[in-house]
């Protein structure tokens, strides 16, 4: 699809390929370091947030199970 080609200049990791054909590697650039570092920081922040929300959800589930029994 044309829209996918415009948004995704690399092959999608789950794209269907011909049997035995390997997907093209994702292009990398040596000047990506500052963007990569910022991206890594955002990823770590998101993962911390996900963990916090997951811990809260587990606490709520534990409380509900405790009340139900």
N, C-alpha and C positions, 0 to 999 in steps of 0.2 A: 504494500500500500504506500502511496506517495507520502502521506503524512508521517508514517513510521520512518521512512527514509530520511525525511527532513529532521525529525527529532532525534533519531538514533543513527549516528554515522558509523556505528559498529554493529556487528551481528548480535542479535538478541541471544542471550545464553540458552534460551529454550527453543530457539528457532529450529524448525525441521530441516535437516540436511540429508543429502543423498546418502545411502548406506555406504559406510566406509569413508565418507568424506569428513574431514575435520573442519570445524569452524575457524574462520580467520581470527588471529589474535587481536585483542583490543589494542588500539594504537596508544602509545605512551609518549610522553615528552619530557625532556630533561628540565625544562623550565617550569614544570608543574609543582615543584616543591612547596612554594608558599601556599598555593591553592590546596595541595594535598594536606599540608599541616592544618590549615583552617578546616578543611573537610573532616579530618581525623578528630579535631577538637569538637566539632558539631556532633559527630557520630558518638563520641564518648559521652557528651552531654545528653544526647537522646537516649543512650543506653542506660545512663543513671536514672533518667526520668522514667523509662520503661520499668526498670527494676523497682523504683519507688512505688509506681502505680500497681505493679504486680504484687508487691508486699502488702499494700493496702487492700487489694482485692482478696488476697489469701486470708488476711485478718478478718475481713467481713464474712467470708465463706466459713471460716472457723467459728465465728460468733453465731452465725445462723445454724450451723450444725450442732453447736453446743446447746442452743435454745431448743432445737427440734428433738433432741434426745433426752 
